[in-house]
Amino acid sequence: MHQMTDQVVDHVLRHLGSLREQKACLFASRSQLESLLREPAPETGRDLANVLADVDTKIGAHACRINHPRFLAFIPAAPTFVSILGDWLTAGYNFFAGVWLEAAGPAMVEILVLDWFREFLGLPDGTAGLLTSGGSEANLTALVVARERLRPEERSRAVLYVGQQRHWSVDRAARIIGLLPEQIHVVGTGGYQLQASSLARAVARDRTAGRIPWVVFACAGATNTGAVDPFDDLADLCDRERLWLHADAAYGWAAALLPEGKALLRGIERVDSITLDPHKWLAQPYEVGGLLVRDGALLRQAFAMRPEYMADVEPGEDEVNFADHGLTLTRRFRALKVWLSFQVLGVGWFRDLVRHSLTLTTYAEMLLRTSGFEIISSTQLSIVCFRHVRPGLGEDNQDRHNRRLVDAVRASGEAFLSSTRIGGRLALRFCFVNWQTTAADIDAVVALLTRFVQQEQAGEMEPTD
Ligand SMILES: Cc1ncc(COP(=O)(O)O)c(C=O)c1O
């Protein structure tokens, strides 16, 4: 066991130690991978060292390095080494984190970690929650809990309000719980935010039409733009109208670690429920998301069931079965990696990470402007959306030009960017959550983009469309 462990540890350390020298993205087609990996399930085993070599050359060689300092696409993730070890401990112990009877210590750590998150965000005592596989599961769980506020006969008339910048996992969650498309109302946004005034008009219209306004699903850090909805205004309206206010803060919640970040999330402490992913901006390895619900008792009301063969697991008054708070019975001890990394690094380390990301964002915005790029939406949290405008090109051709820039960066392997559409225009995006990204990385990526712009202008770049 020691020998095998040493081999795996060496393998991971070599990978992490050389990350910066590796390509940020490595692709392969299905047919390439079929020819590399397809085989019947092996009847007899072989040497671990031999298998690890295959992991490197046949598998790892064809996957992006999400934690590469220049992987700035989508919402990336860059776990701390301590939290990677925490995940390994979780697998090693394999505690059953579903019921108190079987894992009281792990349940207490999950309670504690969720309480820390609650305190960062300023939610009151009585709030409860659970750690999930990620934001998608947390968003679905939130809708199931919010449904407890409806009588069964009201369900078909209930309306869910979302903004244009929502994450699509809410649409999928709505579909899973059986909402019809006409029960989802997209409320007009101004400047990418869900405006309380537009929402108030939509709610009034729906009440007049006999529908039942139910949940407002707002964003604290939209995936596209980083936009934060005006939670104070939305909470005032939701109080008046008795609506459930949910914050999808899967990405943005970690800003609450800093006073200036808390100011950006103003009003978030007033929500009924909040999705927060430690595996995004809190440097934790996949998978760990989370949900907090202000009226914590509703979680049990929505999920707890006790068949005969589970009668033994009934928790005491002040104990928690996390299996009673969500979809899964068998659960891994996800809280351990968060707890371990807070213990070893201190919350100060995570505050520094968020501060560092915000500083990089300001720097990137300034550098892009002075390097001839246009900032599209105003920068929020740690996301910058921008594009290059090539003089003399029409709108469609500007989009193609920017598409070629994204593709050229990806093909170089030196960085990985993603694109999006904002106000109908194609935009490039930077998202900073990685503790290893430096200002020099931003210099290098902007220099790369500038080089591709020049090559294109000189007619040296292969058209991709
Ligand atoms: C705002 C937001 N909500 C929800 C999700 C879904 O989270 P997950 O991918 O952890 O399921 C994402 C993922 O990027 C997100 O950015």
The ligand as an ORCA input file, in Angstrom:
! r2SCAN-3c Opt
* xyz 0 1
  C     -24.331     30.690    -11.488
  C     -24.247     29.198    -11.632
  N     -25.228     28.432    -11.135
  C     -25.208     27.097    -11.227
  C     -24.164     26.455    -11.854
  C     -24.154     24.957    -11.943
  O     -23.246     24.466    -11.013
  P     -22.555     23.018    -11.176
  O     -21.804     23.076    -12.465
  O     -21.681     22.953     -9.966
  O     -23.636     22.006    -11.182
  C     -23.114     27.211    -12.402
  C     -21.997     26.529    -13.087
  O     -21.141     27.137    -13.692
  C     -23.150     28.614    -12.276
  O     -22.171     29.386    -12.776
*
